Amino acid sequence: MTYVIAEPCVDVLDRSCVDACPVDCIYEGGRMAFIQPEECVDCGACVQVCPVEAIFYEDDLPEEWAGYTALNAAFFAGVGSPGGTANLPKGTVPDPAEVTALPQRPAED
């Protein structure tokens, strides 16, 4: 099991989770972040700092966002386990089509 980042992250990309992760397993796509399940040590540090409550333990992922487990896997399908964000800079891998197709979240004032 691992943690999964869901829809509330789309267009937010706060980076608090990236900075809190002790093993550097959270990677940024174009519109949201993704957790590499083979690199995650299930510490939960990311959950505590997420300002939009977008990170869930896989078994606790709300039904409405159940598809984000597959989207997370799709993000890493072509790159495997990069071994840290320095090895896979933001924008290197495009978001899955389902994320790209979501309506743009309005910017907060």
N, C-alpha and C positions, 0 to 999 in steps of 0.2 A: 504494500500500500504506500501511497504518497499523498502529497498535497496537490490540489488543483486550483488554478486561478480561473475564475468564472467571469461572466458578463459585466459585473460592476467595474471591472478594471478597464474595459474598452474606452479608449480616448482619455483615460486619466493618467496612466503611467507615472505614478507618483515617485517611484524608485525607493521608497522606504523599505520595501521588502528586499530589493536587490542589495541595499546597503546593510541590512540586518542579517542576511544569509551567511552563515559561517563557512559554507562550502561552495559558495559562488555558483549555485545551480539554477538561478533564476535569470532567464534570458529575455531580452526585449525584442518583440516584433515591431511592426509599424504602428499598431494601434493598441496592443496589450502585451503583458508579460506572460511567460510560460515557464513552468517548473520541469526540469529534466528529471524524470522519476528514478533513473539509475544513479544519479548523483545526489539526490535528496537523502538526508539522514533522518528525516521525520522529526526534527527538533521543534518545529512550530514557531520559531522566532519570527518568521514572516507574517504569520497570522496575527500576532500581537501588534504589529506596527502598521498594518494595512488600513489606511484611512477610509476606505470604502467597503470594508468587510467583504472582499472578493475572494479570499483564499479559504479553502475548506479541505479538511481531511477527506480523502476520496470517498469513504463510506458515509460521510456526513454531507455530501454535496446535495443541495436542494434539487428536487426532481426537475424543476423548471430549467436547471442548468446542467442536467445529467450529460448532455452532449459535449460538454467542455472537456471531459476526460479524453474523448476521441480527438477533439481539436488539439489538445495538448500533445497527444501522440503524433498527430499529423504534422505539427510544427517541427518535431524532431526526426521525422521519418527519413529524411534525406541526409541528416547530419549526425545522427547517432548521439553519442555522448561527447560533446566538445571539450569538456574538462575546464570550464570556466568562461566567463563572459569575454575575457580578453581574446579567447580563441574563436569567438563568434560575435563580433560587434553588432550593435543595434542596426537593423536593416539588412543584415546579411541574408536572412531567411525571411521570405514574405509570410505574412499571416495566412492561415488557412482561408479559403474562399468564403466560408461561412462568416468569418469575422470581418473580412473586407466588405461583405455585402450588408452588414449592419448599418442602420442609419447613423450618421455622424452625431455624436453627443454634443449638445450645445455647450459652449465655453461658459464657465462660471465667472461671475463678476467679482 
